[in-house]
Structures are given as C-alpha cells and as structure tokens.
Amino acid sequence: MIWLAVLLIVLVLAVVLGLQVRELWRKGKVLAAEFATASARIDQAMTPLQNETEELEQLRAELAVFSNPELLRHEQAKAAKKRGRAASGRR
C-alpha cells in the first residue's frame, strides 16, 4: 500500500514537472522570437549609422599630432595667404 502512495506521488510530480517544462519551452520559444525581431530592428536601424560612420571615417582629416610639422606650417602659410588675398579683394 505504501508503494502505491509513493508511485502516485512520483507520477503526480512527473506530470507537474512535465507541465512546467512545457510551459518553459513555450516561453523560451516566444522569447527567442522576440529576440529575433529585436535583432532585425536593431540591424535595420544600425545600417544607416554604419554607412554614415564609414563616410565620416573617409572624410576625417589626419590628426595634426601625427603629421609632419613642416608640411603643416607650409599649409598654414598657404591658407593665411589665401585669407589675406580674399580679405584684400573684399575691401
């Protein structure tokens, strides 16, 4: 008789555990679908930003710290002469 009670308890626990596992499986599938949707939306939003970043990287000037000082002085002198000519032309 005690074995029957133990068997009945084990069967009830197995059914409860099976139902819990099934519920967890279903929630996991829904969560995975939500992650896929969110990932697609993030990818869609990030693509234009990545394109703009690449364009800005191409347009970015070389940092003056890493440039040749003589070339920088020469470029600054040229720019100053151009500014001087433009200012005298406006007067």
PDB file of N, CA, C and O in Angstrom:
ATOM      1  N   MET A   1       0.807  -1.191   0.000  1.00  0.00           N
ATOM      2  CA  MET A   1       0.000   0.000   0.000  1.00  0.00           C
ATOM      3  C   MET A   1       0.862   1.272   0.000  1.00  0.00           C
ATOM      4  O   MET A   1       0.529   2.236  -0.688  1.00  0.00           O
ATOM      5  N   ILE A   2       1.942   1.284   0.748  1.00  0.00           N
ATOM      6  CA  ILE A   2       2.829   2.450   0.781  1.00  0.00           C
ATOM      7  C   ILE A   2       3.494   2.662  -0.573  1.00  0.00           C
ATOM      8  O   ILE A   2       3.740   3.798  -0.981  1.00  0.00           O
ATOM      9  N   TRP A   3       3.787   1.553  -1.273  1.00  0.00           N
ATOM     10  CA  TRP A   3       4.392   1.665  -2.589  1.00  0.00           C
ATOM     11  C   TRP A   3       3.431   2.312  -3.578  1.00  0.00           C
ATOM     12  O   TRP A   3       3.860   3.030  -4.482  1.00  0.00           O
ATOM     13  N   LEU A   4       2.195   2.074  -3.421  1.00  0.00           N
ATOM     14  CA  LEU A   4       1.192   2.674  -4.288  1.00  0.00           C
ATOM     15  C   LEU A   4       1.128   4.195  -4.057  1.00  0.00           C
ATOM     16  O   LEU A   4       0.997   4.956  -5.015  1.00  0.00           O
ATOM     17  N   ALA A   5       1.215   4.628  -2.830  1.00  0.00           N
ATOM     18  CA  ALA A   5       1.199   6.054  -2.497  1.00  0.00           C
ATOM     19  C   ALA A   5       2.462   6.727  -3.038  1.00  0.00           C
ATOM     20  O   ALA A   5       2.388   7.823  -3.592  1.00  0.00           O
ATOM     21  N   VAL A   6       3.615   6.080  -2.882  1.00  0.00           N
ATOM     22  CA  VAL A   6       4.871   6.629  -3.395  1.00  0.00           C
ATOM     23  C   VAL A   6       4.811   6.726  -4.916  1.00  0.00           C
ATOM     24  O   VAL A   6       5.223   7.731  -5.494  1.00  0.00           O
ATOM     25  N   LEU A   7       4.298   5.685  -5.558  1.00  0.00           N
ATOM     26  CA  LEU A   7       4.173   5.678  -7.013  1.00  0.00           C
ATOM     27  C   LEU A   7       3.232   6.786  -7.475  1.00  0.00           C
ATOM     28  O   LEU A   7       3.512   7.464  -8.464  1.00  0.00           O
ATOM     29  N   LEU A   8       2.121   6.975  -6.769  1.00  0.00           N
ATOM     30  CA  LEU A   8       1.175   8.013  -7.116  1.00  0.00           C
ATOM     31  C   LEU A   8       1.801   9.406  -6.956  1.00  0.00           C
ATOM     32  O   LEU A   8       1.594  10.278  -7.800  1.00  0.00           O
ATOM     33  N   ILE A   9       2.552   9.614  -5.893  1.00  0.00           N
ATOM     34  CA  ILE A   9       3.229  10.898  -5.674  1.00  0.00           C
ATOM     35  C   ILE A   9       4.262  11.154  -6.774  1.00  0.00           C
ATOM     36  O   ILE A   9       4.360  12.264  -7.297  1.00  0.00           O
ATOM     37  N   VAL A  10       5.024  10.124  -7.117  1.00  0.00           N
ATOM     38  CA  VAL A  10       6.032  10.263  -8.170  1.00  0.00           C
ATOM     39  C   VAL A  10       5.361  10.586  -9.501  1.00  0.00           C
ATOM     40  O   VAL A  10       5.859  11.433 -10.243  1.00  0.00           O
ATOM     41  N   LEU A  11       4.253   9.939  -9.819  1.00  0.00           N
ATOM     42  CA  LEU A  11       3.543  10.210 -11.071  1.00  0.00           C
ATOM     43  C   LEU A  11       2.986  11.639 -11.096  1.00  0.00           C
ATOM     44  O   LEU A  11       3.073  12.319 -12.119  1.00  0.00           O
ATOM     45  N   VAL A  12       2.421  12.089  -9.986  1.00  0.00           N
ATOM     46  CA  VAL A  12       1.897  13.449  -9.925  1.00  0.00           C
ATOM     47  C   VAL A  12       3.043  14.460 -10.099  1.00  0.00           C
ATOM     48  O   VAL A  12       2.905  15.443 -10.826  1.00  0.00           O
ATOM     49  N   LEU A  13       4.157  14.211  -9.435  1.00  0.00           N
ATOM     50  CA  LEU A  13       5.310  15.101  -9.576  1.00  0.00           C
ATOM     51  C   LEU A  13       5.845  15.104 -11.003  1.00  0.00           C
ATOM     52  O   LEU A  13       6.241  16.152 -11.512  1.00  0.00           O
ATOM     53  N   ALA A  14       5.862  13.949 -11.649  1.00  0.00           N
ATOM     54  CA  ALA A  14       6.328  13.867 -13.036  1.00  0.00           C
ATOM     55  C   ALA A  14       5.409  14.665 -13.961  1.00  0.00           C
ATOM     56  O   ALA A  14       5.882  15.356 -14.863  1.00  0.00           O
ATOM     57  N   VAL A  15       4.092  14.571 -13.738  1.00  0.00           N
ATOM     58  CA  VAL A  15       3.148  15.323 -14.559  1.00  0.00           C
ATOM     59  C   VAL A  15       3.332  16.828 -14.338  1.00  0.00           C
ATOM     60  O   VAL A  15       3.360  17.599 -15.297  1.00  0.00           O
ATOM     61  N   VAL A  16       3.459  17.245 -13.065  1.00  0.00           N
ATOM     62  CA  VAL A  16       3.658  18.655 -12.764  1.00  0.00           C
ATOM     63  C   VAL A  16       4.965  19.148 -13.384  1.00  0.00           C
ATOM     64  O   VAL A  16       5.008  20.229 -13.971  1.00  0.00           O
ATOM     65  N   LEU A  17       6.018  18.361 -13.255  1.00  0.00           N
ATOM     66  CA  LEU A  17       7.304  18.737 -13.842  1.00  0.00           C
ATOM     67  C   LEU A  17       7.193  18.821 -15.362  1.00  0.00           C
ATOM     68  O   LEU A  17       7.746  19.739 -15.969  1.00  0.00           O
ATOM     69  N   GLY A  18       6.498  17.893 -15.974  1.00  0.00           N
ATOM     70  CA  GLY A  18       6.308  17.911 -17.425  1.00  0.00           C
ATOM     71  C   GLY A  18       5.557  19.156 -17.871  1.00  0.00           C
ATOM     72  O   GLY A  18       5.911  19.770 -18.877  1.00  0.00           O
ATOM     73  N   LEU A  19       4.521  19.531 -17.125  1.00  0.00           N
ATOM     74  CA  LEU A  19       3.771  20.747 -17.465  1.00  0.00           C
ATOM     75  C   LEU A  19       4.634  21.993 -17.317  1.00  0.00           C
ATOM     76  O   LEU A  19       4.554  22.908 -18.136  1.00  0.00           O
ATOM     77  N   GLN A  20       5.449  22.031 -16.287  1.00  0.00           N
ATOM     78  CA  GLN A  20       6.332  23.178 -16.082  1.00  0.00           C
ATOM     79  C   GLN A  20       7.378  23.277 -17.195  1.00  0.00           C
ATOM     80  O   GLN A  20       7.669  24.366 -17.690  1.00  0.00           O
ATOM     81  N   VAL A  21       7.933  22.137 -17.578  1.00  0.00           N
ATOM     82  CA  VAL A  21       8.925  22.125 -18.655  1.00  0.00           C
ATOM     83  C   VAL A  21       8.286  22.568 -19.970  1.00  0.00           C
ATOM     84  O   VAL A  21       8.891  23.315 -20.738  1.00  0.00           O
ATOM     85  N   ARG A  22       7.055  22.102 -20.229  1.00  0.00           N
ATOM     86  CA  ARG A  22       6.356  22.506 -21.455  1.00  0.00           C
ATOM     87  C   ARG A  22       6.104  24.013 -21.469  1.00  0.00           C
ATOM     88  O   ARG A  22       6.292  24.671 -22.493  1.00  0.00           O
ATOM     89  N   GLU A  23       5.680  24.550 -20.331  1.00  0.00           N
ATOM     90  CA  GLU A  23       5.446  25.997 -20.240  1.00  0.00           C
ATOM     91  C   GLU A  23       6.738  26.781 -20.443  1.00  0.00           C
ATOM     92  O   GLU A  23       6.757  27.798 -21.136  1.00  0.00           O
ATOM     93  N   LEU A  24       7.809  26.300 -19.836  1.00  0.00           N
ATOM     94  CA  LEU A  24       9.114  26.946 -20.004  1.00  0.00           C
ATOM     95  C   LEU A  24       9.558  26.889 -21.460  1.00  0.00           C
ATOM     96  O   LEU A  24      10.093  27.870 -21.976  1.00  0.00           O
ATOM     97  N   TRP A  25       9.350  25.768 -22.127  1.00  0.00           N
ATOM     98  CA  TRP A  25       9.707  25.616 -23.542  1.00  0.00           C
ATOM     99  C   TRP A  25       8.940  26.629 -24.399  1.00  0.00           C
ATOM    100  O   TRP A  25       9.516  27.275 -25.275  1.00  0.00           O
ATOM    101  N   ARG A  26       7.640  26.759 -24.139  1.00  0.00           N
ATOM    102  CA  ARG A  26       6.822  27.698 -24.910  1.00  0.00           C
ATOM    103  C   ARG A  26       7.287  29.134 -24.681  1.00  0.00           C
ATOM    104  O   ARG A  26       7.404  29.904 -25.634  1.00  0.00           O
ATOM    105  N   LYS A  27       7.549  29.499 -23.439  1.00  0.00           N
ATOM    106  CA  LYS A  27       8.027  30.852 -23.147  1.00  0.00           C
ATOM    107  C   LYS A  27       9.391  31.104 -23.782  1.00  0.00           C
ATOM    108  O   LYS A  27       9.670  32.205 -24.257  1.00  0.00           O
ATOM    109  N   GLY A  28      10.238  30.076 -23.786  1.00  0.00           N
ATOM    110  CA  GLY A  28      11.551  30.211 -24.424  1.00  0.00           C
ATOM    111  C   GLY A  28      11.427  30.454 -25.915  1.00  0.00           C
ATOM    112  O   GLY A  28      12.167  31.262 -26.476  1.00  0.00           O
ATOM    113  N   LYS A  29      10.493  29.758 -26.567  1.00  0.00           N
ATOM    114  CA  LYS A  29      10.280  29.962 -27.998  1.00  0.00           C
ATOM    115  C   LYS A  29       9.776  31.376 -28.287  1.00  0.00           C
ATOM    116  O   LYS A  29      10.209  32.007 -29.251  1.00  0.00           O
ATOM    117  N   VAL A  30       8.859  31.871 -27.452  1.00  0.00           N
ATOM    118  CA  VAL A  30       8.347  33.233 -27.629  1.00  0.00           C
ATOM    119  C   VAL A  30       9.468  34.244 -27.410  1.00  0.00           C
ATOM    120  O   VAL A  30       9.583  35.217 -28.155  1.00  0.00           O
ATOM    121  N   LEU A  31      10.293  34.017 -26.389  1.00  0.00           N
ATOM    122  CA  LEU A  31      11.409  34.918 -26.119  1.00  0.00           C
ATOM    123  C   LEU A  31      12.410  34.929 -27.268  1.00  0.00           C
ATOM    124  O   LEU A  31      12.914  35.988 -27.642  1.00  0.00           O
ATOM    125  N   ALA A  32      12.698  33.758 -27.829  1.00  0.00           N
ATOM    126  CA  ALA A  32      13.619  33.686 -28.967  1.00  0.00           C
ATOM    127  C   ALA A  32      13.055  34.433 -30.176  1.00  0.00           C
ATOM    128  O   ALA A  32      13.796  35.091 -30.906  1.00  0.00           O
ATOM    129  N   ALA A  33      11.746  34.330 -30.384  1.00  0.00           N
ATOM    130  CA  ALA A  33      11.127  35.062 -31.497  1.00  0.00           C
ATOM    131  C   ALA A  33      11.216  36.569 -31.262  1.00  0.00           C
ATOM    132  O   ALA A  33      11.465  37.326 -32.199  1.00  0.00           O
ATOM    133  N   GLU A  34      11.016  37.008 -30.029  1.00  0.00           N
ATOM    134  CA  GLU A  34      11.136  38.435 -29.703  1.00  0.00           C
ATOM    135  C   GLU A  34      12.569  38.921 -29.905  1.00  0.00           C
ATOM    136  O   GLU A  34      12.789  40.018 -30.417  1.00  0.00           O
ATOM    137  N   PHE A  35      13.537  38.109 -29.505  1.00  0.00           N
ATOM    138  CA  PHE A  35      14.938  38.476 -29.724  1.00  0.00           C
ATOM    139  C   PHE A  35      15.249  38.591 -31.207  1.00  0.00           C
ATOM    140  O   PHE A  35      15.978  39.493 -31.618  1.00  0.00           O
ATOM    141  N   ALA A  36      14.707  37.690 -32.010  1.00  0.00           N
ATOM    142  CA  ALA A  36      14.944  37.746 -33.453  1.00  0.00           C
ATOM    143  C   ALA A  36      14.355  39.028 -34.039  1.00  0.00           C
ATOM    144  O   ALA A  36      14.981  39.681 -34.873  1.00  0.00           O
ATOM    145  N   THR A  37      13.144  39.385 -33.597  1.00  0.00           N
ATOM    146  CA  THR A  37      12.506  40.611 -34.075  1.00  0.00           C
ATOM    147  C   THR A  37      13.313  41.837 -33.659  1.00  0.00           C
ATOM    148  O   THR A  37      13.544  42.742 -34.461  1.00  0.00           O
ATOM    149  N   ALA A  38      13.738  41.856 -32.399  1.00  0.00           N
ATOM    150  CA  ALA A  38      14.523  42.991 -31.906  1.00  0.00           C
ATOM    151  C   ALA A  38      15.853  43.090 -32.643  1.00  0.00           C
ATOM    152  O   ALA A  38      16.307  44.188 -32.965  1.00  0.00           O
ATOM    153  N   SER A  39      16.470  41.962 -32.908  1.00  0.00           N
ATOM    154  CA  SER A  39      17.739  41.961 -33.628  1.00  0.00           C
ATOM    155  C   SER A  39      17.565  42.504 -35.044  1.00  0.00           C
ATOM    156  O   SER A  39      18.406  43.261 -35.529  1.00  0.00           O
ATOM    157  N   ALA A  40      16.491  42.124 -35.697  1.00  0.00           N
ATOM    158  CA  ALA A  40      16.231  42.621 -37.046  1.00  0.00           C
ATOM    159  C   ALA A  40      16.002  44.130 -37.034  1.00  0.00           C
ATOM    160  O   ALA A  40      16.471  44.841 -37.922  1.00  0.00           O
ATOM    161  N   ARG A  41      15.274  44.620 -36.017  1.00  0.00           N
ATOM    162  CA  ARG A  41      15.018  46.055 -35.927  1.00  0.00           C
ATOM    163  C   ARG A  41      16.307  46.824 -35.637  1.00  0.00           C
ATOM    164  O   ARG A  41      16.541  47.888 -36.210  1.00  0.00           O
ATOM    165  N   ILE A  42      17.127  46.292 -34.761  1.00  0.00           N
ATOM    166  CA  ILE A  42      18.399  46.954 -34.448  1.00  0.00           C
ATOM    167  C   ILE A  42      19.296  46.970 -35.672  1.00  0.00           C
ATOM    168  O   ILE A  42      19.946  47.977 -35.953  1.00  0.00           O
ATOM    169  N   ASP A  43      19.336  45.866 -36.401  1.00  0.00           N
ATOM    170  CA  ASP A  43      20.145  45.804 -37.611  1.00  0.00           C
ATOM    171  C   ASP A  43      19.658  46.826 -38.636  1.00  0.00           C
ATOM    172  O   ASP A  43      20.457  47.484 -39.302  1.00  0.00           O
ATOM    173  N   GLN A  44      18.338  46.949 -38.752  1.00  0.00           N
ATOM    174  CA  GLN A  44      17.763  47.905 -39.686  1.00  0.00           C
ATOM    175  C   GLN A  44      18.116  49.337 -39.282  1.00  0.00           C
ATOM    176  O   GLN A  44      18.364  50.183 -40.141  1.00  0.00           O
ATOM    177  N   ALA A  45      18.140  49.603 -37.995  1.00  0.00           N
ATOM    178  CA  ALA A  45      18.467  50.957 -37.526  1.00  0.00           C
ATOM    179  C   ALA A  45      19.961  51.234 -37.604  1.00  0.00           C
ATOM    180  O   ALA A  45      20.357  52.379 -37.822  1.00  0.00           O
ATOM    181  N   MET A  46      20.791  50.227 -37.435  1.00  0.00           N
ATOM    182  CA  MET A  46      22.234  50.431 -37.395  1.00  0.00           C
ATOM    183  C   MET A  46      22.863  50.540 -38.776  1.00  0.00           C
ATOM    184  O   MET A  46      23.936  51.129 -38.909  1.00  0.00           O
ATOM    185  N   THR A  47      22.238  49.996 -39.796  1.00  0.00           N
ATOM    186  CA  THR A  47      22.826  50.018 -41.138  1.00  0.00           C
ATOM    187  C   THR A  47      23.094  51.440 -41.629  1.00  0.00           C
ATOM    188  O   THR A  47      24.203  51.707 -42.092  1.00  0.00           O
ATOM    189  N   PRO A  48      22.132  52.365 -41.551  1.00  0.00           N
ATOM    190  CA  PRO A  48      22.452  53.737 -41.996  1.00  0.00           C
ATOM    191  C   PRO A  48      23.530  54.387 -41.134  1.00  0.00           C
ATOM    192  O   PRO A  48      24.360  55.143 -41.639  1.00  0.00           O
ATOM    193  N   LEU A  49      23.520  54.094 -39.839  1.00  0.00           N
ATOM    194  CA  LEU A  49      24.534  54.674 -38.961  1.00  0.00           C
ATOM    195  C   LEU A  49      25.926  54.160 -39.317  1.00  0.00           C
ATOM    196  O   LEU A  49      26.896  54.917 -39.296  1.00  0.00           O
ATOM    197  N   GLN A  50      26.021  52.883 -39.640  1.00  0.00           N
ATOM    198  CA  GLN A  50      27.314  52.319 -40.030  1.00  0.00           C
ATOM    199  C   GLN A  50      27.783  52.927 -41.346  1.00  0.00           C
ATOM    200  O   GLN A  50      28.969  53.204 -41.521  1.00  0.00           O
ATOM    201  N   ASN A  51      26.851  53.134 -42.269  1.00  0.00           N
ATOM    202  CA  ASN A  51      27.227  53.747 -43.547  1.00  0.00           C
ATOM    203  C   ASN A  51      27.735  55.169 -43.335  1.00  0.00           C
ATOM    204  O   ASN A  51      28.741  55.568 -43.921  1.00  0.00           O
ATOM    205  N   GLU A  52      27.043  55.925 -42.503  1.00  0.00           N
ATOM    206  CA  GLU A  52      27.472  57.291 -42.214  1.00  0.00           C
ATOM    207  C   GLU A  52      28.831  57.299 -41.512  1.00  0.00           C
ATOM    208  O   GLU A  52      29.673  58.152 -41.793  1.00  0.00           O
ATOM    209  N   THR A  53      29.039  56.362 -40.612  1.00  0.00           N
ATOM    210  CA  THR A  53      30.313  56.278 -39.905  1.00  0.00           C
ATOM    211  C   THR A  53      31.448  56.006 -40.884  1.00  0.00           C
ATOM    212  O   THR A  53      32.520  56.603 -40.777  1.00  0.00           O
ATOM    213  N   GLU A  54      31.218  55.112 -41.832  1.00  0.00           N
ATOM    214  CA  GLU A  54      32.248  54.816 -42.829  1.00  0.00           C
ATOM    215  C   GLU A  54      32.554  56.050 -43.673  1.00  0.00           C
ATOM    216  O   GLU A  54      33.712  56.326 -43.987  1.00  0.00           O
ATOM    217  N   GLU A  55      31.505  56.792 -44.039  1.00  0.00           N
ATOM    218  CA  GLU A  55      31.726  58.005 -44.831  1.00  0.00           C
ATOM    219  C   GLU A  55      32.510  59.047 -44.021  1.00  0.00           C
ATOM    220  O   GLU A  55      33.407  59.705 -44.548  1.00  0.00           O
ATOM    221  N   LEU A  56      32.166  59.187 -42.749  1.00  0.00           N
ATOM    222  CA  LEU A  56      32.888  60.139 -41.910  1.00  0.00           C
ATOM    223  C   LEU A  56      34.340  59.726 -41.710  1.00  0.00           C
ATOM    224  O   LEU A  56      35.224  60.582 -41.661  1.00  0.00           O
ATOM    225  N   GLU A  57      34.594  58.446 -41.596  1.00  0.00           N
ATOM    226  CA  GLU A  57      35.970  57.963 -41.457  1.00  0.00           C
ATOM    227  C   GLU A  57      36.779  58.309 -42.702  1.00  0.00           C
ATOM    228  O   GLU A  57      37.957  58.652 -42.611  1.00  0.00           O
ATOM    229  N   GLN A  58      36.141  58.216 -43.858  1.00  0.00           N
ATOM    230  CA  GLN A  58      36.849  58.542 -45.093  1.00  0.00           C
ATOM    231  C   GLN A  58      37.120  60.040 -45.193  1.00  0.00           C
ATOM    232  O   GLN A  58      38.137  60.454 -45.750  1.00  0.00           O
ATOM    233  N   LEU A  59      36.210  60.851 -44.654  1.00  0.00           N
ATOM    234  CA  LEU A  59      36.357  62.304 -44.745  1.00  0.00           C
ATOM    235  C   LEU A  59      37.233  62.884 -43.640  1.00  0.00           C
ATOM    236  O   LEU A  59      37.719  64.010 -43.749  1.00  0.00           O
ATOM    237  N   ARG A  60      37.426  62.120 -42.591  1.00  0.00           N
ATOM    238  CA  ARG A  60      38.162  62.637 -41.430  1.00  0.00           C
ATOM    239  C   ARG A  60      39.592  62.975 -41.820  1.00  0.00           C
ATOM    240  O   ARG A  60      40.281  62.180 -42.459  1.00  0.00           O
ATOM    241  N   ALA A  61      40.014  64.128 -41.438  1.00  0.00           N
ATOM    242  CA  ALA A  61      41.380  64.559 -41.736  1.00  0.00           C
ATOM    243  C   ALA A  61      42.348  63.859 -40.785  1.00  0.00           C
ATOM    244  O   ALA A  61      41.991  63.442 -39.683  1.00  0.00           O
ATOM    245  N   GLU A  62      43.553  63.751 -41.249  1.00  0.00           N
ATOM    246  CA  GLU A  62      44.592  63.160 -40.413  1.00  0.00           C
ATOM    247  C   GLU A  62      44.847  64.085 -39.222  1.00  0.00           C
ATOM    248  O   GLU A  62      44.871  65.307 -39.369  1.00  0.00           O
ATOM    249  N   LEU A  63      45.033  63.503 -38.069  1.00  0.00           N
ATOM    250  CA  LEU A  63      45.285  64.311 -36.883  1.00  0.00           C
ATOM    251  C   LEU A  63      46.603  65.054 -37.031  1.00  0.00           C
ATOM    252  O   LEU A  63      47.590  64.497 -37.510  1.00  0.00           O
ATOM    253  N   ALA A  64      46.614  66.308 -36.619  1.00  0.00           N
ATOM    254  CA  ALA A  64      47.799  67.143 -36.757  1.00  0.00           C
ATOM    255  C   ALA A  64      48.957  66.628 -35.914  1.00  0.00           C
ATOM    256  O   ALA A  64      50.119  66.873 -36.238  1.00  0.00           O
ATOM    257  N   VAL A  65      48.651  65.925 -34.852  1.00  0.00           N
ATOM    258  CA  VAL A  65      49.700  65.401 -33.971  1.00  0.00           C
ATOM    259  C   VAL A  65      50.607  64.431 -34.720  1.00  0.00           C
ATOM    260  O   VAL A  65      51.805  64.349 -34.453  1.00  0.00           O
ATOM    261  N   PHE A  66      50.014  63.698 -35.662  1.00  0.00           N
ATOM    262  CA  PHE A  66      50.769  62.673 -36.376  1.00  0.00           C
ATOM    263  C   PHE A  66      51.325  63.165 -37.710  1.00  0.00           C
ATOM    264  O   PHE A  66      51.955  62.398 -38.439  1.00  0.00           O
ATOM    265  N   SER A  67      51.098  64.421 -38.031  1.00  0.00           N
ATOM    266  CA  SER A  67      51.547  64.957 -39.314  1.00  0.00           C
ATOM    267  C   SER A  67      52.954  65.533 -39.204  1.00  0.00           C
ATOM    268  O   SER A  67      53.481  65.742 -38.112  1.00  0.00           O
ATOM    269  N   ASN A  68      53.537  65.780 -40.360  1.00  0.00           N
ATOM    270  CA  ASN A  68      54.856  66.390 -40.451  1.00  0.00           C
ATOM    271  C   ASN A  68      54.723  67.883 -40.125  1.00  0.00           C
ATOM    272  O   ASN A  68      53.942  68.572 -40.782  1.00  0.00           O
ATOM    273  N   PRO A  69      55.450  68.399 -39.147  1.00  0.00           N
ATOM    274  CA  PRO A  69      55.317  69.813 -38.769  1.00  0.00           C
ATOM    275  C   PRO A  69      55.649  70.776 -39.900  1.00  0.00           C
ATOM    276  O   PRO A  69      55.027  71.832 -40.015  1.00  0.00           O
ATOM    277  N   GLU A  70      56.615  70.427 -40.728  1.00  0.00           N
ATOM    278  CA  GLU A  70      56.985  71.317 -41.831  1.00  0.00           C
ATOM    279  C   GLU A  70      55.832  71.443 -42.831  1.00  0.00           C
ATOM    280  O   GLU A  70      55.536  72.535 -43.316  1.00  0.00           O
ATOM    281  N   LEU A  71      55.192  70.322 -43.130  1.00  0.00           N
ATOM    282  CA  LEU A  71      54.049  70.368 -44.048  1.00  0.00           C
ATOM    283  C   LEU A  71      52.905  71.176 -43.457  1.00  0.00           C
ATOM    284  O   LEU A  71      52.231  71.917 -44.173  1.00  0.00           O
ATOM    285  N   LEU A  72      52.685  71.040 -42.170  1.00  0.00           N
ATOM    286  CA  LEU A  72      51.622  71.808 -41.522  1.00  0.00           C
ATOM    287  C   LEU A  72      51.903  73.302 -41.585  1.00  0.00           C
ATOM    288  O   LEU A  72      50.999  74.091 -41.861  1.00  0.00           O
ATOM    289  N   ARG A  73      53.136  73.693 -41.335  1.00  0.00           N
ATOM    290  CA  ARG A  73      53.497  75.113 -41.412  1.00  0.00           C
ATOM    291  C   ARG A  73      53.288  75.645 -42.824  1.00  0.00           C
ATOM    292  O   ARG A  73      52.781  76.751 -43.014  1.00  0.00           O
ATOM    293  N   HIS A  74      53.684  74.847 -43.810  1.00  0.00           N
ATOM    294  CA  HIS A  74      53.518  75.243 -45.204  1.00  0.00           C
ATOM    295  C   HIS A  74      52.027  75.412 -45.535  1.00  0.00           C
ATOM    296  O   HIS A  74      51.643  76.393 -46.172  1.00  0.00           O
ATOM    297  N   GLU A  75      51.198  74.472 -45.109  1.00  0.00           N
ATOM    298  CA  GLU A  75      49.764  74.559 -45.371  1.00  0.00           C
ATOM    299  C   GLU A  75      49.146  75.757 -44.653  1.00  0.00           C
ATOM    300  O   GLU A  75      48.275  76.430 -45.205  1.00  0.00           O
ATOM    301  N   GLN A  76      49.588  76.022 -43.434  1.00  0.00           N
ATOM    302  CA  GLN A  76      49.072  77.180 -42.702  1.00  0.00           C
ATOM    303  C   GLN A  76      49.469  78.482 -43.388  1.00  0.00           C
ATOM    304  O   GLN A  76      48.675  79.421 -43.446  1.00  0.00           O
ATOM    305  N   ALA A  77      50.677  78.544 -43.902  1.00  0.00           N
ATOM    306  CA  ALA A  77      51.130  79.746 -44.610  1.00  0.00           C
ATOM    307  C   ALA A  77      50.299  79.953 -45.871  1.00  0.00           C
ATOM    308  O   ALA A  77      49.905  81.079 -46.178  1.00  0.00           O
ATOM    309  N   LYS A  78      50.029  78.862 -46.609  1.00  0.00           N
ATOM    310  CA  LYS A  78      49.199  78.967 -47.815  1.00  0.00           C
ATOM    311  C   LYS A  78      47.803  79.462 -47.474  1.00  0.00           C
ATOM    312  O   LYS A  78      47.252  80.326 -48.156  1.00  0.00           O
ATOM    313  N   ALA A  79      47.241  78.905 -46.411  1.00  0.00           N
ATOM    314  CA  ALA A  79      45.893  79.305 -46.005  1.00  0.00           C
ATOM    315  C   ALA A  79      45.874  80.763 -45.576  1.00  0.00           C
ATOM    316  O   ALA A  79      44.916  81.481 -45.863  1.00  0.00           O
ATOM    317  N   ALA A  80      46.927  81.208 -44.890  1.00  0.00           N
ATOM    318  CA  ALA A  80      46.992  82.605 -44.456  1.00  0.00           C
ATOM    319  C   ALA A  80      47.085  83.530 -45.665  1.00  0.00           C
ATOM    320  O   ALA A  80      46.458  84.589 -45.682  1.00  0.00           O
ATOM    321  N   LYS A  81      47.873  83.135 -46.689  1.00  0.00           N
ATOM    322  CA  LYS A  81      47.980  83.956 -47.899  1.00  0.00           C
ATOM    323  C   LYS A  81      46.638  84.035 -48.615  1.00  0.00           C
ATOM    324  O   LYS A  81      46.253  85.096 -49.104  1.00  0.00           O
ATOM    325  N   LYS A  82      45.924  82.911 -48.676  1.00  0.00           N
ATOM    326  CA  LYS A  82      44.621  82.914 -49.330  1.00  0.00           C
ATOM    327  C   LYS A  82      43.645  83.804 -48.571  1.00  0.00           C
ATOM    328  O   LYS A  82      42.874  84.551 -49.173  1.00  0.00           O
ATOM    329  N   ARG A  83      43.686  83.718 -47.267  1.00  0.00           N
ATOM    330  CA  ARG A  83      42.812  84.573 -46.457  1.00  0.00           C
ATOM    331  C   ARG A  83      43.166  86.042 -46.654  1.00  0.00           C
ATOM    332  O   ARG A  83      42.279  86.894 -46.695  1.00  0.00           O
ATOM    333  N   GLY A  84      44.442  86.337 -46.775  1.00  0.00           N
ATOM    334  CA  GLY A  84      44.874  87.717 -46.991  1.00  0.00           C
ATOM    335  C   GLY A  84      44.406  88.244 -48.332  1.00  0.00           C
ATOM    336  O   GLY A  84      43.965  89.388 -48.440  1.00  0.00           O
ATOM    337  N   ARG A  85      44.505  87.400 -49.360  1.00  0.00           N
ATOM    338  CA  ARG A  85      44.053  87.811 -50.688  1.00  0.00           C
ATOM    339  C   ARG A  85      42.541  88.007 -50.701  1.00  0.00           C
ATOM    340  O   ARG A  85      42.029  88.960 -51.288  1.00  0.00           O
ATOM    341  N   ALA A  86      41.846  87.097 -50.052  1.00  0.00           N
ATOM    342  CA  ALA A  86      40.375  87.200 -50.026  1.00  0.00           C
ATOM    343  C   ALA A  86      39.945  88.427 -49.259  1.00  0.00           C
ATOM    344  O   ALA A  86      38.979  89.087 -49.643  1.00  0.00           O
ATOM    345  N   ALA A  87      40.645  88.752 -48.174  1.00  0.00           N
ATOM    346  CA  ALA A  87      40.278  89.921 -47.389  1.00  0.00           C
ATOM    347  C   ALA A  87      40.580  91.197 -48.163  1.00  0.00           C
ATOM    348  O   ALA A  87      39.806  92.152 -48.109  1.00  0.00           O
ATOM    349  N   SER A  88      41.696  91.220 -48.880  1.00  0.00           N
ATOM    350  CA  SER A  88      42.040  92.436 -49.650  1.00  0.00           C
ATOM    351  C   SER A  88      41.107  92.583 -50.847  1.00  0.00           C
ATOM    352  O   SER A  88      40.827  93.704 -51.273  1.00  0.00           O
ATOM    353  N   GLY A  89      40.633  91.497 -51.383  1.00  0.00           N
ATOM    354  CA  GLY A  89      39.706  91.555 -52.514  1.00  0.00           C
ATOM    355  C   GLY A  89      38.340  92.071 -52.104  1.00  0.00           C
ATOM    356  O   GLY A  89      37.627  92.637 -52.932  1.00  0.00           O
ATOM    357  N   ARG A  90      37.968  91.896 -50.881  1.00  0.00           N
ATOM    358  CA  ARG A  90      36.670  92.352 -50.409  1.00  0.00           C
ATOM    359  C   ARG A  90      36.676  93.834 -50.079  1.00  0.00           C
ATOM    360  O   ARG A  90      35.618  94.462 -50.048  1.00  0.00           O
ATOM    361  N   ARG A  91      37.806  94.382 -49.843  1.00  0.00           N
ATOM    362  CA  ARG A  91      37.885  95.793 -49.407  1.00  0.00           C
ATOM    363  C   ARG A  91      37.640  96.724 -50.528  1.00  0.00           C
ATOM    364  O   ARG A  91      37.669  97.939 -50.337  1.00  0.00           O
TER     365      ARG A  91
END
